[in-house]
Amino acid sequence: RLAAGTTRFCAGIVSTARHVSIELKMADYSNKLYQQLEQETGVKTGYVKTGSISLAQTQDRLISLKRIASSLNVMGIPCEIITPKQVAQLHPLINIHDLVGAMYVPEDALVSSANVSLALATAASRNGVQIHERTSVSHVSVQKGCVTGVETDRGQIQCQYFVNCAGQWAYELGHSGEEPVNIPLHACEHFYLLTHPLKEPLASNLPTIVDPDGRIYIRNWQGGILSGGFEKNPKPLFTEGRNQLEIQNLQEDWDHFEPLLSALLRRMPDLEALQIMQLVNCPESFTPDMRCIMGESPTVRGYFVLAGMNSAGISYGGGAGKYLAEWMVNGYPSENVWPLDLKRFGTLQSSRTFLRHRVMEVMPLMCDLKVPRWDFQTGRQLRTSPLYDRLDAQGARWMEKHGFERVKYFVPPGKDLLDLDQSKTFYKPDWFDIVGSEVKCCKEAVCVIDMSSFTKFEISSTGDQALESLQYLFSNDLDVPVGHVVHTGMLNEKGGYENDCSIARLSKRSFFMISPTDQQVHCWAWLKNRLPNDSNLTMEDVTWKYTALNLIGPRAVDVLSELSYAPMTAEHFPSLFCKEMSVGYANGIRVMSITHTGEPGFMLYIPIEYALHVYNEVMNMGQKYGIRNAGYYALRSLRIEKFFAFWGQDLDAFTTPMECGREFQVKLEKGMEFVGQEALLEQKQNGVYKRFTMFILEDHDTDMDLWPWWGEPIFRNGRYVGKTTSSAYSYTLERHVCLGFVHHFDEKTGEELVVTTDFINQGEYEIDIAGQRFQAKAKLYPFSSLFTQRRRKDEVELSGYQRE
């Protein structure tokens, strides 16, 4: 029945304070929608604008809140950082003795979630929507990879589109079809208590309190209070089998709730004498990365998903519905929803054991401090390179991307390993010098980085089908001599990047494509849906077949020349070249002269059985050239100081090559048709409304000041013009470098105007880090000229302009 699921038990808090920009936009839209719903539908929704106060018991928590406040303010959502005294004025029952500050968002609200559902349903049925309650779906029918209908216990319904909004049952429903759809989420028990009204009943407009350090939230409820939280030891449930049709209140568990109750009584000591009405225990579903799941299935066309709200369903509901509706009607939503796209997960995240363990970690994280570069602890060592143990023994510190283990940096012998694992800070991290020495080695000698996690596809055909199809689907010209590597975008109709990749032409009829790690599912689905259904054309995912080693640095040439007995200098092996050769005893190694960082060097794609041999040979031969291992943090620093954009962070489906200085990677002049061409021609004629820009922080003290991360507001002449998309410390410039997009808004109308080179160059810029602004110098080009070492032009040529 409508509103009989988790909706019935939802706490009804509409909160816009979110770390992820798209979630913030969804919550803001929901809030505005619920405000007008009662008027539009005549159904009472219980909407009350109460505001919310997020408390900080530590300085780090306050920094985290200040970062959110910066984002809210530039989006036009009123928000301020307030003192403990101001908290007491806004909510007299709150104990403020241990607080260092708080964030107040006056527009946040409370609603009755069940009534909001009914209001939306009422409006929908007036517009012709049929609602069948108490109807069970047995499976979704699929023909030729497309949805054709739904089998229910009352017969079949034919349809082109199906949306799985089954909440905690979405996983089972996804697996019940003829073509299984993986929806990685898992339910946990979620507790909150309700009290009788206070002697003096609480005012209905009293602000909601969020106390993340105490792991609880508190709101007014019929003159009493409703308070729940996210305990450190959650209880997953419904791991196996079919669940009941309607959610009943699950068993009370006062022992389990006790830490949250203690936190509540510390925060509101006057409640000691208050009578508790009941402890509510309802299931709530969580996802592996704490972000909800939406979008079209990669395996079944017309099968959409909207589920896994991580207990923020009422905050996201309105906005999530809007974006999904746009997606179904227009083929794409009006905002970049990649952080929430179902295709960010692979089948590997659908293991029941993985989900059960991961949600036990995710639920407590709802309250934990989000510092830069934290990593999940569960579900690890799932996808590893054959070199994992070898690198681990040499002090590798690991991060995880798309289930793949990747090295952050290597702890040198003699360093305290434990200290480094605790390096969670908003300030200068304690891996700073380690990464610095790895970067120095990349610039002066030679480093090896294991980059096996990259997504790798081989596309081939019996005739010219592969070339013809790829020429249409990619923006750069792929009709190059065999052995050449092309850097290209895979664009959508609006000219935005669906993928950013390198493609090597292996033979007249076969191509080797390298994409970012988290593109494995998205890119496969995008190509599968657009490549002609031709038995002579094959596409194979060969990610697991090759270990990839990145040899970076001026001495890479010497190491490889000695190992392969072949000259590797620029004359014999030019930039963006690919050749199969032997390295040591191993044959069939694909060697490419790109590094993804702009430094000189090579990528080695090694058949997996030879990985250990080639790695050992490279390390042994490299000893005399000062070789060492390096990790992704060094790579990030190198690519950002060279102004290389990275897909999923700087580039997305709403960013075109024209907006990020990559016109030279587009075949506009060649008279060939390709996806996104019209949009790019229009931009070429009319100009662009945002420009990818590099910022060098001027008055920023690396040792003492907060570090930029990404998502920081950019100000030009005191006006907000955009946000940073990535940042890193440049060890070469000894400054922080941020990358981001600059927009030009008309001061009177707020209308977007064309961004010219002069507009960028003539502004005075500041970057806002948690409310503090730092001066920044803007640049529109890679500033090799700023580097002390001048290099040969062909080595610095924007080769392998790629991603982390």
Buried (B, 14 or more C-beta within 10 A) or exposed (E): EBBBBBBBBBBBBBBBBBBBBBBBBBBBBBBEBBBEBBEEBEBEBBBBBBBBBBBBBBEBBBBBBBBBBBBBBBBEBEBEBBEBEBBBEBBEBBBBEBBBBBBBBBBBBBBBBBBBBBBBBBBEEEEEEEEEEEEEBEBBBBEEBBBBBBBBEEEEBEBEEBBBBBBBBBBBBBEBBEBBBBBBBBBBBBBBBBBBBBEEEBEEEBBBBBBBBBBBBBBBBBBBBBBBBBBEEBBBBBEEEEBEEEBEEBEBEEEBBEBBBEBBBBBBEEBEEBEBBEBBBBBBBBBBBBBBBBBBBBBBBBBBBBBBBBBBBBBBBBBBBBBBBBBBEEEBBEBBBBBBBBBBBBEBBBBEEBBBBBBBBBBBBBBBBBBBBEEBEBBBEBBBBBBBEBBBEBBBBBBBBBBBBBBBBBBEEEBEEEEBEEBBBBBBBBBBEBBBBBBBBBBEBBBBBBBBBBBBBBBBBEEEBBBBBBBBBBBBBBBBEEBBBBBBBBBBEBBBBBBBBBBBBBEEBBBBBBBBBBBBBBBBBBBBEEBEEEEEBBBEBBBEBBBBBBBBBBBBBBBBBBBBEBEBEBEEBBBBBBBEBBBBEBEEBBBBBBBBBBBBBBBBBBBBEBBBBBBEBBBEBBEEBEBBBBBBBBBBBBBBBBBBBBBBBBBBBBBBBBBBBBBEBBBBEEEBEBBBBEBBBEBEEEBBBBBBBBBBBBEBEBEEBBBBBBBBBBBBEEEBBBBBBBBBBBBBBEBBBBBBBBBBBEEEEEEEEEBEEEBBEEBEBBBBBBBEBBBBEBBBEBBBEEBEEEBEEEBBBBBBBBBB
